[in-house]
């Protein structure tokens, strides 16, 4: 899916994504497999099971057993569609205080609801491939699979500094 979006964006040969690419992205936004994948990516993360202000728990199915948290996840997947995303407003963020490892001070974390995180992940999965096509190839900041080590390697290759 991401490869298909990127190839269509690349064929448009403009810095503005054409209407057919936008329509393709709209088409993928409400696909069940994408929603399930996004939710799975959220729930496997170490902070993934921490609920937000709504206190609704979501779980992945283990051994095919259906629990309340898994049923919540199924209901969420069935609820998300393009119209839902078009009208959706984010919930408030839950404030959690965590002890810093270096001192006895606390730092505050904002925890969005799992629904908010899932929707953010869906948009990330759909928008990133189209944006990556038009990004500067020499840009290494805040991009997936790019690091400062890649940037240094690029500089060394370009300047032949051995």
RAPENOR-V614450 format. One record per residue. N is the residue number from 1. RES is the residue in one small letter. BURIAL is b if it has 16 or more other C-alpha atoms within 10 Angstrom, else e. Layout:
n=N res=RES burial=BURIAL
n=N res=RES burial=BURIAL
This chain:
n=1 res=x burial=e
n=2 res=x burial=e
n=3 res=x burial=e
n=4 res=x burial=e
n=5 res=x burial=b
n=6 res=x burial=b
n=7 res=x burial=e
n=8 res=x burial=b
n=9 res=x burial=b
n=10 res=x burial=b
n=11 res=x burial=e
n=12 res=x burial=e
n=13 res=x burial=e
n=14 res=x burial=e
n=15 res=x burial=e
n=16 res=x burial=e
n=17 res=x burial=b
n=18 res=x burial=e
n=19 res=x burial=e
n=20 res=x burial=e
n=21 res=x burial=b
n=22 res=x burial=e
n=23 res=x burial=e
n=24 res=x burial=b
n=25 res=x burial=b
n=26 res=x burial=e
n=27 res=x burial=e
n=28 res=x burial=b
n=29 res=x burial=b
n=30 res=x burial=b
n=31 res=x burial=e
n=32 res=x burial=e
n=33 res=x burial=e
n=34 res=x burial=b
n=35 res=x burial=b
n=36 res=x burial=b
n=37 res=x burial=e
n=38 res=x burial=b
n=39 res=x burial=b
n=40 res=x burial=b
n=41 res=x burial=e
n=42 res=x burial=b
n=43 res=x burial=b
n=44 res=x burial=e
n=45 res=x burial=e
n=46 res=x burial=e
n=47 res=x burial=e
n=48 res=x burial=b
n=49 res=x burial=b
n=50 res=x burial=b
n=51 res=x burial=b
n=52 res=x burial=b
n=53 res=x burial=e
n=54 res=x burial=e
n=55 res=x burial=e
n=56 res=x burial=b
n=57 res=x burial=b
n=58 res=x burial=b
n=59 res=x burial=b
n=60 res=x burial=b
n=61 res=x burial=e
n=62 res=x burial=e
n=63 res=x burial=e
n=64 res=x burial=e
n=65 res=x burial=e
n=66 res=x burial=e
n=67 res=x burial=e
n=68 res=x burial=e
n=69 res=x burial=e
n=70 res=x burial=b
n=71 res=x burial=b
n=72 res=x burial=e
n=73 res=x burial=b
n=74 res=x burial=e
n=75 res=x burial=e
n=76 res=x burial=b
n=77 res=x burial=b
n=78 res=x burial=e
n=79 res=x burial=e
n=80 res=x burial=b
n=81 res=x burial=b
n=82 res=x burial=e
n=83 res=x burial=e
n=84 res=x burial=e
n=85 res=x burial=e
n=86 res=x burial=e
n=87 res=x burial=e
n=88 res=x burial=e
n=89 res=x burial=e
n=90 res=x burial=e
n=91 res=x burial=e
n=92 res=x burial=e
n=93 res=x burial=e
n=94 res=x burial=e
n=95 res=x burial=e
n=96 res=x burial=e
n=97 res=x burial=e
n=98 res=x burial=e
n=99 res=x burial=e
n=100 res=x burial=e
n=101 res=x burial=e
n=102 res=x burial=e
n=103 res=x burial=e
n=104 res=x burial=e
n=105 res=x burial=e
n=106 res=x burial=e
n=107 res=x burial=e
n=108 res=x burial=e
n=109 res=x burial=e
n=110 res=x burial=e
n=111 res=x burial=b
n=112 res=x burial=b
n=113 res=x burial=b
n=114 res=x burial=b
n=115 res=x burial=b
n=116 res=x burial=b
n=117 res=x burial=b
n=118 res=x burial=b
n=119 res=x burial=b
n=120 res=x burial=e
n=121 res=x burial=b
n=122 res=x burial=b
n=123 res=x burial=b
n=124 res=x burial=e
n=125 res=x burial=b
n=126 res=x burial=b
n=127 res=x burial=b
n=128 res=x burial=e
n=129 res=x burial=b
n=130 res=x burial=b
n=131 res=x burial=b
n=132 res=x burial=e
n=133 res=x burial=b
n=134 res=x burial=b
n=135 res=x burial=e
n=136 res=x burial=e
n=137 res=x burial=e
n=138 res=x burial=e
n=139 res=x burial=e
n=140 res=x burial=b
n=141 res=x burial=e
n=142 res=x burial=e
n=143 res=x burial=e
n=144 res=x burial=e
n=145 res=x burial=e
n=146 res=x burial=e
n=147 res=x burial=e
n=148 res=x burial=e
n=149 res=x burial=e
n=150 res=x burial=e
n=151 res=x burial=e
n=152 res=x burial=e
n=153 res=x burial=e
n=154 res=x burial=e
n=155 res=x burial=e
n=156 res=x burial=e
n=157 res=x burial=e
n=158 res=x burial=e
n=159 res=x burial=e
n=160 res=x burial=e
n=161 res=x burial=e
n=162 res=x burial=e
